[in-house]
Amino acid sequence: MGRLNQTIFKINIGCSPDDSDGNEGYTEADGNLADWCKDKEHIDILVLAFLTNFGHGQYPNGNLGYCQINSDGASNGCEQLEQDIGTCQQLGKKVSISMPGSEGDFGLNSKGDAEGVAYSLWNSYGAPNAVQDKSKRPLGNVRIDGWDIDIESNPYDEDGKGYLGAMLNKLRSYFEADTAHKYYIGGAPQCYLNHDQGKNMDLNMGDSINQAKYDYLWIQIYNNECAATHAYDGSNQFNLNEWPGVIANGASKNAKLYVGIPGNKAEAPEYVPTAHLADVYNAAKGVKGFAGFMVYGVGDTKSVVVKNGCDYFGQIHSVLTTGHLC
């Protein structure tokens, strides 16, 4: 396999302003969304987190950084974000919205409920000229590029997860209404594969990955025994090579695979130091469908400068395109 000719990063840079545990590593010091789009030429996709609540008849709501989306479709403090999304798209970046996150309060109790959520997501964030008149538009005329599914628990019954695929299939069906733009669906499953339960897939997202087409899978290769740090510690537990086989017979068989790593040392003990980025790349580069890295949270990435002005993202870009650090 030759060098990657496309390097894509997913970077989560949003959180609730009262998030005291720093899950997303986002503070005012990290700057606005547009700052990252202007300064980071190697970041291709930026993901805003999270719409934590949806389903059971509730309108998708949550906090995207300091932008609050309410359950009635109204919003507070979102003016800057609206401007920044437009700036990022003008600079060639893709911007998506993630839901529901590890603390999400969601549930889907029927196919109709699931398709109702899809209706709300499309009409709220698709291109204004391709949606229903008088739709709720919490970000005004902003059009986002995609939706990211990050489910790490399910507070409702187990059967509710079975409707997630229906939600995504309905959402994708709306894309045909706006052929002028390309929309995508991404997912962030845990790397742990449930071999002992015979499912060989993330318990919370596995069914939907098989039932609905994900364009990207940003696999969370941290906080688990299959963490990216195991790509170079001699344990042989880094398992990206198993994923092509796991998805081979489902709707997401052609999904691009990304190595998800934390961008903040405080977020996970499996933070990959700059010196080991090439080791992770070397372990992943031969895997079918491997397409790049996802970095969860900005955190410490701004302070990592090794040489030639390369911060953490610059180092990842160098590894992906040359095989070695800057």
Residue frames relative to the residue before (quaternion, step in Angstrom):
aa qw qx qy qz dx dy dz
M 1.0000 0.0000 0.0000 0.0000 0.00 0.00 0.00
G 0.3591 -0.7438 0.5229 0.2106 3.59 -0.83 0.96
R 0.7181 -0.3985 0.3268 0.4678 3.52 -1.33 -0.11
L 0.5433 -0.6070 0.4627 0.3498 3.55 -1.15 0.61
N 0.2622 -0.7662 0.5627 0.1661 3.57 -0.93 0.84
Q 0.7278 0.2702 -0.2171 0.5918 3.54 1.30 0.13
T 0.0724 -0.7956 0.6010 0.0240 3.55 -0.72 1.02
I 0.0193 -0.8157 0.5762 -0.0482 3.53 -0.66 1.12
F 0.0897 -0.7702 0.6298 0.0465 3.51 -1.01 0.88
K 0.1869 -0.7009 0.6688 0.1629 3.49 -1.15 0.64
I 0.0011 -0.7984 0.6021 -0.0113 3.56 -0.78 0.96
N 0.2500 -0.7490 0.5972 0.1404 3.55 -0.74 1.07
I 0.0402 0.8309 -0.5540 0.0333 3.58 -0.62 1.01
G 0.6236 0.5425 -0.3564 0.4357 3.58 1.13 0.44
C 0.1227 0.7610 -0.6363 0.0325 3.51 -1.27 0.39
S 0.6255 -0.4932 0.4261 0.4289 3.51 -1.29 0.14
P 0.5261 -0.6613 0.4207 0.3299 3.63 -0.87 0.82
D 0.7197 0.3983 -0.2711 0.4999 3.59 1.13 -0.37
D 0.3597 0.7360 -0.4901 0.2979 3.57 1.23 0.45
S 0.1837 -0.8470 0.4923 0.0801 3.56 -0.04 1.28
D 0.6839 0.4975 -0.3137 0.4316 3.59 1.11 -0.43
G 0.4488 -0.7488 0.4153 0.2557 3.56 1.30 0.15
N 0.1567 0.8322 -0.5233 0.0948 3.59 1.06 0.58
E 0.7667 0.3279 -0.1950 0.5163 3.56 0.96 -0.79
G 0.3999 -0.7466 0.4618 0.2633 3.58 1.22 -0.12
Y 0.5095 0.6753 -0.3972 0.3558 3.60 1.15 0.44
T 0.0909 0.7635 -0.6339 0.0830 3.57 -0.83 1.03
E 0.6996 -0.4420 0.3260 0.4570 3.57 -1.26 0.12
A 0.6061 0.5814 -0.3515 0.4136 3.58 1.11 -0.67
D 0.6169 0.5610 -0.3450 0.4309 3.57 1.18 -0.44
G 0.4975 -0.6857 0.4130 0.3343 3.58 1.25 -0.17
N 0.6199 -0.5384 0.4183 0.3885 3.52 -1.35 0.10
L 0.6990 -0.4454 0.3503 0.4362 3.53 -1.32 0.24
A 0.6598 0.5289 -0.3149 0.4309 3.58 0.90 -0.90
D 0.5851 0.5814 -0.3759 0.4224 3.59 1.09 -0.62
W 0.6714 0.4879 -0.2957 0.4731 3.57 1.00 -0.83
C 0.6508 0.5112 -0.3262 0.4568 3.57 1.02 -0.69
K 0.6787 0.4898 -0.2892 0.4647 3.57 1.03 -0.76
D 0.7668 0.4181 -0.1965 0.4457 3.56 0.92 -0.93
K 0.7564 0.3729 -0.1914 0.5021 3.58 1.11 -0.60
E 0.1452 -0.8342 0.5264 0.0762 3.56 0.14 1.24
H 0.6752 0.5053 -0.3021 0.4443 3.58 1.19 -0.34
I 0.5840 0.5434 -0.3836 0.4653 3.61 1.25 0.00
D 0.1991 -0.8259 0.5220 0.0757 3.56 -0.65 1.10
I 0.7917 0.1591 -0.0651 0.5862 3.58 1.06 -0.75
L 0.0788 -0.7800 0.6202 0.0296 3.55 -0.91 0.94
V 0.1771 -0.8109 0.5560 0.0441 3.53 -0.79 1.08
L 0.2552 -0.7676 0.5758 0.1188 3.55 -0.86 1.05
A 0.0662 -0.8196 0.5690 -0.0138 3.56 -0.75 1.04
F 0.8284 -0.3010 -0.4285 -0.1986 1.62 -1.98 1.54
L 0.3333 -0.6118 0.6505 0.3023 3.52 -1.36 0.30
T 0.1715 -0.8655 0.4655 0.0690 3.55 0.11 1.31
N 0.7853 0.3176 -0.1426 0.5120 3.59 1.09 -0.65
F 0.2830 0.7348 -0.5875 0.1869 3.56 -0.88 0.96
G 0.6995 0.4550 -0.3468 0.4283 3.53 -1.28 0.38
H 0.7580 0.3091 -0.2886 0.4965 3.56 -1.33 0.27
G 0.7305 -0.4660 0.2208 0.4477 3.53 1.04 0.87
Q 0.6041 0.5799 -0.3732 0.3993 3.61 1.17 -0.13
Y 0.5056 -0.6310 0.5023 0.3063 3.54 -1.11 0.78
P 0.5406 -0.6366 0.4266 0.3471 3.65 -0.87 0.85
N 0.1065 0.8102 -0.5622 0.1272 3.57 -0.65 1.11
G 0.2462 0.7515 -0.5848 0.1808 3.53 -1.28 0.39
N 0.5280 -0.6145 0.4798 0.3368 3.55 -1.24 -0.46
L 0.1412 -0.7510 0.6413 0.0692 3.54 -0.95 0.96
G 0.7581 -0.1814 0.0801 0.6212 3.53 0.23 1.26
Y 0.7839 -0.2654 0.2168 0.5178 3.57 -0.70 -1.07
C 0.5271 0.5842 -0.4180 0.4541 3.56 1.26 0.42
Q 0.1592 -0.8092 0.5629 0.0559 3.56 -0.58 1.16
I 0.1564 -0.7604 0.6267 0.0682 3.55 -0.83 1.09
N 0.2477 -0.8133 0.5145 0.1115 3.58 -0.53 1.18
S 0.6503 -0.5525 0.3698 0.3675 3.55 -1.27 0.42
D 0.6650 0.4690 -0.3161 0.4878 3.61 1.23 -0.24
G 0.6059 -0.5864 0.3426 0.4144 3.58 1.30 0.12
A 0.5356 0.5919 -0.4165 0.4350 3.57 1.28 -0.05
S 0.1993 -0.7814 0.5790 0.1206 3.57 -1.24 0.27
N 0.1737 -0.7686 0.6086 0.0931 3.54 -1.28 0.50
G 0.8555 0.1464 -0.1102 0.4843 3.55 -0.99 0.86
C 0.4950 0.7020 -0.3918 0.3297 3.58 1.14 0.53
E 0.4111 0.7519 -0.4569 0.2384 3.59 1.24 -0.13
Q 0.6718 0.4944 -0.3055 0.4592 3.59 0.89 -0.91
L 0.6426 0.5260 -0.3235 0.4536 3.56 0.99 -0.83
E 0.6111 0.5498 -0.3509 0.4486 3.59 0.99 -0.79
Q 0.6724 0.4895 -0.2918 0.4723 3.58 0.91 -0.92
D 0.6776 0.5231 -0.2950 0.4244 3.54 0.92 -0.97
I 0.6163 0.5392 -0.3561 0.4500 3.59 0.99 -0.74
G 0.6511 0.5112 -0.3105 0.4674 3.57 0.96 -0.85
T 0.6350 0.5283 -0.3226 0.4622 3.57 1.01 -0.83
C 0.6650 0.5132 -0.3022 0.4507 3.56 0.90 -0.94
Q 0.6737 0.4928 -0.3024 0.4603 3.57 0.91 -0.87
Q 0.6205 0.5330 -0.3405 0.4636 3.58 1.08 -0.65
L 0.6862 0.4574 -0.2609 0.5019 3.56 1.21 -0.60
G 0.6057 -0.6137 0.3332 0.3815 3.56 1.28 0.23
K 0.5076 0.6338 -0.4312 0.3933 3.58 1.25 0.28
K 0.3368 -0.6917 0.5931 0.2373 3.53 -1.27 0.46
V 0.1204 -0.7836 0.6077 0.0463 3.55 -1.03 0.85
S 0.0043 -0.8073 0.5896 -0.0253 3.56 -0.80 0.99
I 0.3860 -0.6941 0.5604 0.2347 3.53 -1.35 0.21
S 0.2516 -0.7846 0.5553 0.1125 3.55 -0.91 1.00
M 0.0402 0.7839 -0.6163 0.0630 3.53 -1.19 0.69
P 0.7030 -0.2540 -0.6607 -0.0695 1.67 -1.97 1.53
G 0.5047 -0.6451 0.4321 0.3773 3.64 1.22 -0.23
S 0.7273 -0.4753 0.2865 0.4038 3.54 -1.30 0.24
E 0.7389 0.3743 -0.2209 0.5149 3.59 1.14 -0.54
G 0.3210 0.8009 -0.4639 0.2006 3.57 1.24 0.29
D 0.2185 -0.7417 0.6238 0.1142 3.53 -1.15 0.78
F 0.2982 0.7716 -0.4908 0.2736 3.55 0.19 1.26
G 0.0987 0.7788 -0.6188 0.0284 3.50 -1.33 0.16
L 0.1652 -0.7624 0.6184 0.0948 3.56 -1.13 0.65
N 0.1541 -0.8563 0.4898 0.0565 3.57 -0.38 1.21
S 0.7926 0.0681 -0.0625 0.6027 3.59 1.28 0.03
K 0.6497 -0.4844 0.3923 0.4351 3.55 -1.27 0.17
G 0.6372 0.5351 -0.3255 0.4491 3.57 1.01 -0.78
D 0.6284 0.5237 -0.3235 0.4756 3.57 1.03 -0.81
A 0.6606 0.5159 -0.2999 0.4556 3.56 0.93 -0.94
E 0.6959 0.4637 -0.2790 0.4721 3.57 0.89 -0.89
G 0.5827 0.5620 -0.3668 0.4584 3.56 1.20 -0.45
V 0.6247 0.5151 -0.3307 0.4848 3.58 1.06 -0.73
A 0.6386 0.5265 -0.3232 0.4588 3.58 0.95 -0.86
Y 0.6212 0.5431 -0.3266 0.4609 3.57 1.02 -0.85
S 0.6792 0.4905 -0.2901 0.4626 3.58 0.89 -0.93
L 0.6552 0.5183 -0.3204 0.4465 3.59 0.92 -0.85
W 0.6864 0.4750 -0.2938 0.4657 3.56 0.89 -0.87
N 0.7303 0.4434 -0.2600 0.4500 3.57 0.72 -0.99
S 0.6530 0.5069 -0.3175 0.4647 3.58 1.18 -0.40
Y 0.8410 0.2041 -0.0478 0.4988 3.58 0.97 -0.83
G 0.5053 0.6124 -0.4493 0.4096 3.61 1.22 0.06
A 0.7133 -0.4176 0.3142 0.4670 3.58 -1.26 0.07
P 0.5559 -0.6570 0.3917 0.3254 3.62 -0.80 0.98
N 0.7020 0.4664 -0.2796 0.4599 3.60 1.02 -0.71
A 0.6976 0.4529 -0.2697 0.4853 3.60 1.28 0.00
V 0.6473 0.5093 -0.3145 0.4720 3.58 1.27 0.18
Q 0.6797 -0.4794 0.3665 0.4170 3.55 -1.33 0.14
D 0.5481 -0.6054 0.4644 0.3426 3.56 -1.09 0.72
K 0.8406 0.1869 -0.1637 0.4813 3.54 -1.21 0.69
S 0.3064 0.7475 -0.5253 0.2671 3.58 1.12 0.63
K 0.5459 -0.5722 0.4885 0.3687 3.55 -1.22 0.47
R 0.0165 -0.8045 0.5925 -0.0381 3.58 -0.79 1.05
P 0.1556 -0.8413 0.5106 0.0852 3.62 0.26 1.22
L 0.7418 0.3123 -0.2120 0.5543 3.60 1.20 -0.41
G 0.5847 -0.6153 0.3608 0.3864 3.55 1.13 0.63
N 0.8051 -0.2684 0.2115 0.4849 3.55 -0.96 -0.89
V 0.3535 0.7472 -0.4915 0.2740 3.58 1.24 0.26
R 0.1526 -0.7444 0.6429 0.0964 3.54 -1.10 0.81
I 0.2213 -0.7702 0.5783 0.1529 3.58 -0.73 0.97
D 0.5281 -0.6663 0.4436 0.2835 3.56 -1.26 0.30
G 0.8288 -0.0910 0.0729 0.5472 3.57 1.13 -0.38
W 0.3671 -0.6934 0.5783 0.2235 3.49 -1.40 0.04
D 0.1940 -0.7831 0.5874 0.0649 3.53 -1.03 0.89
I 0.1949 -0.7920 0.5719 0.0876 3.58 -0.78 1.03
D 0.0392 0.7899 -0.6053 0.0908 3.56 -0.67 1.17
I 0.1102 0.8080 -0.5627 0.1358 3.56 0.06 1.31
E 0.0469 -0.8264 0.5605 -0.0247 3.55 -0.59 1.18
S 0.7722 0.0497 -0.0714 0.6295 3.55 1.31 -0.03
N 0.2031 -0.7636 0.5970 0.1391 3.55 -1.25 0.29
P 0.2733 -0.8088 0.4979 0.1524 3.59 -0.33 1.20
Y 0.6724 0.4610 -0.2959 0.4978 3.56 1.26 -0.23
D 0.7575 -0.3850 0.2457 0.4666 3.59 -1.21 -0.17
E 0.6642 -0.5411 0.3545 0.3747 3.52 -1.22 0.55
D 0.6276 0.5638 -0.3453 0.4111 3.58 1.04 -0.72
G 0.5480 0.6488 -0.3895 0.3564 3.58 1.15 -0.53
K 0.6195 0.5594 -0.3473 0.4274 3.57 1.07 -0.67
G 0.5810 0.6129 -0.3653 0.3916 3.56 1.16 -0.47
Y 0.6752 0.4920 -0.2906 0.4664 3.58 1.21 -0.39
L 0.4607 0.6882 -0.4537 0.3292 3.58 1.23 -0.12
G 0.6260 0.5370 -0.3342 0.4561 3.58 1.01 -0.75
A 0.6393 0.5199 -0.3205 0.4672 3.58 1.01 -0.80
M 0.6244 0.5389 -0.3340 0.4562 3.58 1.03 -0.78
L 0.7092 0.4611 -0.2661 0.4622 3.57 0.85 -0.96
N 0.6297 0.5228 -0.3438 0.4603 3.59 1.01 -0.68
K 0.6507 0.4957 -0.3146 0.4816 3.58 1.02 -0.77
L 0.6286 0.5331 -0.3338 0.4574 3.58 0.98 -0.83
R 0.6752 0.4904 -0.3050 0.4590 3.59 0.86 -0.89
S 0.6044 0.5745 -0.3662 0.4129 3.60 1.03 -0.64
Y 0.6269 0.5442 -0.3379 0.4434 3.59 1.16 -0.54
F 0.5255 0.6628 -0.4167 0.3329 3.60 1.13 -0.50
E 0.5930 0.5984 -0.3588 0.4018 3.58 1.13 -0.63
A 0.5994 0.5832 -0.3584 0.4149 3.58 1.21 -0.41
D 0.7706 0.2306 -0.1362 0.5783 3.58 1.24 -0.28
T 0.0431 -0.8436 0.5351 -0.0099 3.56 0.32 1.24
A 0.5362 0.6301 -0.4035 0.3907 3.59 1.26 -0.14
H 0.7665 0.2574 -0.1505 0.5689 3.57 1.21 -0.41
K 0.3376 -0.7130 0.5739 0.2196 3.54 -1.21 0.55
Y 0.1290 -0.7823 0.6079 0.0432 3.55 -0.78 1.07
Y 0.1214 -0.8002 0.5832 0.0693 3.56 -1.14 0.48
I 0.2597 -0.7188 0.6193 0.1799 3.51 -1.37 0.30
G 0.0814 -0.7956 0.6002 0.0144 3.54 -0.81 1.05
G 0.1345 -0.7886 0.5947 0.0799 3.55 -1.22 0.43
A 0.2154 -0.7857 0.5714 0.0989 3.54 -1.12 0.71
P 0.0045 0.8268 -0.5618 0.0275 3.60 0.39 1.17
Q 0.5508 -0.5569 0.4929 0.3789 3.54 -1.30 0.30
C 0.5311 -0.6503 0.4364 0.3234 3.58 -1.09 0.65
Y 0.5628 0.6358 -0.3884 0.3579 3.57 1.15 -0.55
L 0.1744 -0.7855 0.5894 0.0719 3.57 -0.83 1.03
N 0.3736 -0.7803 0.4718 0.1703 3.52 -0.73 1.15
H 0.0591 -0.8386 0.5415 0.0009 3.55 0.57 1.17
D 0.6704 0.5260 -0.3101 0.4216 3.57 0.97 -0.84
Q 0.7098 0.4073 -0.2624 0.5113 3.59 1.22 -0.35
G 0.5293 -0.6922 0.3740 0.3175 3.54 1.27 0.24
K 0.5874 0.6009 -0.3746 0.3918 3.60 1.21 0.17
N 0.2041 -0.8260 0.5022 0.1547 3.57 1.22 -0.48
M 0.7019 0.4079 -0.2679 0.5188 3.59 0.98 0.72
D 0.6591 -0.4720 0.4157 0.4123 3.51 -1.33 0.40
L 0.4829 -0.7117 0.4302 0.2744 3.59 -0.71 1.08
N 0.7266 0.4542 -0.2503 0.4507 3.58 0.99 -0.79
M 0.8053 0.2752 -0.1248 0.5101 3.60 1.06 -0.66
G 0.4484 0.7443 -0.4261 0.2518 3.58 1.22 -0.30
D 0.6634 0.5086 -0.3185 0.4471 3.58 0.87 -0.90
S 0.6883 0.4801 -0.2984 0.4546 3.58 0.87 -0.90
I 0.6072 0.5501 -0.3570 0.4485 3.60 1.08 -0.63
N 0.6801 0.4637 -0.2810 0.4935 3.56 1.09 -0.66
Q 0.7294 0.4672 -0.2342 0.4414 3.58 1.02 -0.83
A 0.7953 0.2090 -0.0810 0.5633 3.59 1.07 -0.72
K 0.5105 -0.6631 0.4624 0.2931 3.55 -1.15 0.63
Y 0.1087 -0.7381 0.6642 0.0476 3.52 -0.83 1.10
D 0.3820 -0.7189 0.5318 0.2331 3.58 -0.93 0.88
Y 0.7891 0.1189 -0.0303 0.6019 3.54 1.06 -0.85
L 0.0924 -0.7411 0.6584 0.0934 3.55 -1.17 0.64
W 0.1191 -0.7810 0.6122 0.0327 3.54 -0.47 1.28
I 0.1620 -0.8498 0.4959 0.0752 3.54 0.27 1.29
Q 0.3710 -0.7335 0.5292 0.2105 3.56 -0.77 1.06
I 0.0142 -0.8221 0.5672 -0.0481 3.54 0.01 1.33
Y 0.5894 0.4733 -0.4141 0.5071 3.51 0.61 1.29
N 0.7682 0.3160 -0.2695 0.4872 3.56 -1.29 0.32
N 0.6942 0.3758 -0.2658 0.5533 3.57 1.19 0.53
E 0.6387 -0.5407 0.3830 0.3912 3.56 -1.25 0.30
C 0.6602 0.4849 -0.2994 0.4892 3.58 1.29 -0.25
A 0.2445 0.8282 -0.4778 0.1613 3.60 1.24 0.37
A 0.6342 -0.5639 0.3847 0.3632 3.55 -1.21 0.61
T 0.5645 0.5989 -0.3931 0.4101 3.60 1.13 -0.49
H 0.6297 0.5382 -0.3356 0.4486 3.58 1.20 -0.46
A 0.4888 0.6458 -0.4421 0.3855 3.57 1.26 0.08
Y 0.8080 0.2360 -0.1108 0.5284 3.57 1.19 -0.44
D 0.6001 0.5873 -0.3718 0.3958 3.61 1.20 0.14
G 0.5894 -0.6251 0.3475 0.3756 3.57 1.28 0.18
S 0.5482 0.6505 -0.3866 0.3562 3.61 1.25 -0.03
N 0.2814 -0.7969 0.4865 0.2214 3.59 1.26 -0.43
Q 0.4585 0.6934 -0.4477 0.3294 3.60 1.08 0.63
F 0.4520 0.6537 -0.4600 0.3959 3.60 1.28 -0.05
N 0.0929 -0.8842 0.4576 -0.0164 3.59 -0.37 1.22
L 0.2345 0.7895 -0.5410 0.1704 3.62 1.08 0.47
N 0.6237 0.5785 -0.3418 0.3994 3.59 1.03 -0.73
E 0.6303 0.5372 -0.3415 0.4445 3.62 1.20 -0.34
W 0.5853 0.6533 -0.3589 0.3190 3.57 1.12 -0.60
P 0.6127 0.5413 -0.3898 0.4239 3.68 0.87 -0.64
G 0.6735 0.4856 -0.2982 0.4708 3.58 0.99 -0.75
V 0.6261 0.5608 -0.3290 0.4305 3.55 1.08 -0.76
I 0.7700 0.3521 -0.1875 0.4979 3.60 0.95 -0.84
A 0.3999 0.7912 -0.4202 0.1937 3.59 1.28 -0.23
N 0.7910 0.3348 -0.1659 0.4845 3.60 0.96 -0.74
G 0.6274 0.5552 -0.3334 0.4325 3.57 1.24 0.18
A 0.7482 -0.4102 0.2897 0.4335 3.54 -1.34 -0.03
S 0.7214 0.4269 -0.2361 0.4916 3.60 1.18 -0.54
K 0.2472 0.8280 -0.4799 0.1516 3.58 1.21 0.42
N 0.7362 0.3880 -0.2273 0.5057 3.60 1.15 -0.52
A 0.3449 0.7588 -0.4913 0.2528 3.58 1.22 0.27
K 0.4223 -0.6616 0.5538 0.2778 3.55 -1.13 0.68
L 0.2840 -0.7848 0.5369 0.1232 3.55 -0.95 0.93
Y 0.1026 -0.8001 0.5908 0.0146 3.53 -0.95 0.97
V 0.3948 -0.6802 0.5641 0.2517 3.54 -1.11 0.73
G 0.1872 -0.8014 0.5624 0.0799 3.56 -0.49 1.21
I 0.0347 0.7942 -0.6032 0.0648 3.56 -0.76 1.10
P 0.5174 -0.6439 0.4540 0.3340 3.61 -1.08 0.58
G 0.3417 -0.7469 0.5358 0.1957 3.55 -1.10 0.73
N 0.7173 0.3747 -0.2147 0.5468 3.55 1.28 0.12
K 0.4697 -0.6957 0.4698 0.2731 3.58 -0.74 1.03
A 0.6647 0.5183 -0.3045 0.4437 3.57 1.11 -0.65
E 0.6109 0.5970 -0.3455 0.3885 3.59 1.17 -0.49
A 0.8102 -0.0361 0.0851 0.5789 3.55 0.97 -0.81
P 0.5097 -0.6493 0.4621 0.3241 3.59 -1.00 0.70
E 0.6566 0.5312 -0.3024 0.4419 3.58 1.25 -0.33
Y 0.2116 0.7679 -0.5630 0.2204 3.59 1.07 0.69
V 0.2903 -0.7661 0.5506 0.1602 3.58 -0.84 0.97
P 0.3482 -0.7434 0.5281 0.2173 3.62 -0.47 1.12
T 0.6730 -0.5136 0.3476 0.4031 3.55 -1.16 0.60
A 0.6502 0.5620 -0.3195 0.3992 3.57 0.91 -0.92
H 0.7467 0.3974 -0.2162 0.4877 3.60 1.17 -0.53
L 0.3857 0.7367 -0.4856 0.2697 3.62 1.21 0.08
A 0.6550 0.5101 -0.3177 0.4581 3.59 0.96 -0.80
D 0.6045 0.5542 -0.3576 0.4468 3.59 1.10 -0.64
V 0.6569 0.4936 -0.3079 0.4797 3.57 0.98 -0.85
Y 0.6358 0.5293 -0.3265 0.4572 3.57 0.95 -0.84
N 0.6694 0.5093 -0.3070 0.4452 3.59 0.87 -0.91
A 0.6590 0.4970 -0.3054 0.4748 3.58 1.13 -0.65
A 0.7352 0.4365 -0.2185 0.4703 3.58 1.16 -0.60
K 0.5815 0.6709 -0.3694 0.2745 3.58 1.03 -0.76
G 0.7122 0.4532 -0.2725 0.4616 3.59 1.07 -0.56
V 0.5097 0.6583 -0.4122 0.3701 3.58 1.29 -0.06
K 0.5019 -0.6608 0.4707 0.2996 3.57 -0.84 0.98
G 0.8136 0.2467 -0.2001 0.4869 3.57 -0.85 1.00
F 0.4621 0.6766 -0.4659 0.3341 3.62 1.20 -0.14
A 0.0363 -0.8475 0.5280 -0.0408 3.56 -0.74 1.06
G 0.8063 -0.2163 0.1470 0.5305 3.61 1.12 -0.15
F 0.5598 -0.5884 0.4741 0.3401 3.51 -1.31 -0.44
M 0.1894 -0.7049 0.6644 0.1607 3.51 -1.31 0.49
V 0.1351 -0.7747 0.6132 0.0742 3.58 -0.94 0.90
Y 0.2426 -0.7937 0.5490 0.0987 3.54 -0.64 1.19
G 0.8258 0.0814 -0.1046 0.5481 3.57 -0.44 1.24
V 0.4499 -0.6976 0.4833 0.2783 3.57 -1.06 0.69
G 0.0597 0.8824 -0.4642 0.0486 3.56 1.06 -0.83
D 0.8570 -0.1144 0.1203 0.4879 3.52 -0.78 -1.13
T 0.4499 0.7329 -0.4461 0.2479 3.59 1.19 -0.21
K 0.6381 0.5549 -0.3404 0.4112 3.60 1.05 -0.65
S 0.7171 0.4675 -0.2503 0.4522 3.58 1.11 -0.62
V 0.5808 0.5905 -0.3798 0.4119 3.59 1.25 -0.17
V 0.1696 0.7503 -0.6180 0.1624 3.56 -0.39 1.26
V 0.1554 -0.8214 0.5454 0.0613 3.56 -0.48 1.17
K 0.7323 -0.2970 0.2185 0.5726 3.56 0.72 -1.04
N 0.8109 0.2538 -0.2050 0.4857 3.53 -1.27 0.40
G 0.6353 -0.5700 0.3216 0.4101 3.56 1.16 0.60
C 0.4643 0.6966 -0.4375 0.3284 3.60 1.21 0.19
D 0.1905 -0.7442 0.6296 0.1158 3.55 -0.77 1.06
Y 0.7941 -0.3107 0.2023 0.4816 3.59 -1.26 -0.21
F 0.6829 0.4788 -0.2899 0.4695 3.58 0.94 -0.88
G 0.6259 0.5325 -0.3332 0.4623 3.55 1.06 -0.72
Q 0.6419 0.5183 -0.3201 0.4657 3.55 1.05 -0.76
I 0.6390 0.5113 -0.3302 0.4703 3.59 0.98 -0.82
H 0.6395 0.5233 -0.3273 0.4582 3.57 0.94 -0.87
S 0.6558 0.5136 -0.3127 0.4564 3.57 0.93 -0.86
V 0.6474 0.5175 -0.3153 0.4622 3.57 0.97 -0.87
L 0.6825 0.4982 -0.2895 0.4495 3.59 0.92 -0.89
T 0.7667 0.3901 -0.1974 0.4701 3.58 0.97 -0.81
T 0.7944 0.2620 -0.1416 0.5294 3.60 1.13 -0.57
G 0.4856 -0.6746 0.4297 0.3528 3.58 1.21 -0.43
H 0.7765 0.2334 -0.1535 0.5648 3.57 1.26 -0.05
L 0.6534 -0.5221 0.3812 0.3939 3.57 -1.29 0.25
C 0.6861 -0.4714 0.3561 0.4247 3.55 -1.31 0.28
